[in-house]
């Protein structure tokens, strides 16, 4: 029974990952096609936020996702609103980047997320990393640099937008985890909350910059208008599904497995964009992309090793002054010792001589 359940869980995760990769790749390809014909990244962002807001409520209720938890206004103003602001900013920068540069290059630049995460974690929460983690950043930086220098369709605006989007996503990862830990809110309800709030915050900005462009497009030929609307609708649905699949995978696997799956997804997106969109690349360019992705995988492994090492240090060694907890009672104990003073530890439950 246990083996069957474990096999079923593994199969579920594999299917979710495969769907995540397919939907994410499709979303990026459709987004690139849309922005080539309709170069208004703010409107694309607006449609995606609208999709999250409109679809999430009824579908999450139907799936039995637990409701919102009570959050104080102070906490709301301190963390939720900045997260919502960061969400639509990250989306805008992402769409500007894939509008200006190939999808493959934009995702290579996004491989710098571990670099941003390490730096931001150091300054925001004072988290220090191991030497292995810092060394793993070297191939990421080198890979992105090589890919940038050899990119045939290089555009400075696209590069800076991809970097800005990566910075925003890194900040969102750090503070979203804090909100989930502090409030206990369901991750999909947090997605819905941020999408709805982002929509309200972004609406005035979108009306100022893009409303007249959308109006001008609406009076064009019916055939072109229908093509644009179809791409906008498809992009919004795919983006919503991608968010759900990403959060679902995250809730089922460890942090390391999710990080590796995310890096693997980037490879899948790059390969799919090169195959379907056919943007020109050189061998050196491909080498830079591969080096950056390998650096991301090395970073994830180094972070996992650091966490495991920290756990071991927390548990061992035991001292004579320690307290063993048995049930609800705290019982002082004295470890069993050999004649030379070394502690005896066996595989049985009786690890110490209680006194």
Secondary structure, DSSP 8 states (H G I E B T S, - for coil): -HHHHHHHHHHHHHHHHHHHHHHHHHHHHHHHHHHHHS--HHHHHHHHHHHHHHHHHHHHHHTT--------HHHIIIIIHHHHHHHHHHHHHHHHHHHHS-HHHHHHHGGGHHHHHHHHHHHHS-----HHHHHHHHHHHHHHHHHHHT-TT--HHHHHHHHHHHHHHHHHHHHHHHHHHHH---HHHHHHHHHHHHHHHHHHHHHHHTHHHHHHHHTS-HHHHHHHHHHHHHHHHHHHHHHHHHHHHHHHS-HHHHHHHHHHHHHHHHHHHHHHH-----HHHHHHHHHHHHHHHHHHHHHHHHHHHHHHHHH----TT-EEEETTEEEEEEE-B-TTS-B---SSS--EEE-
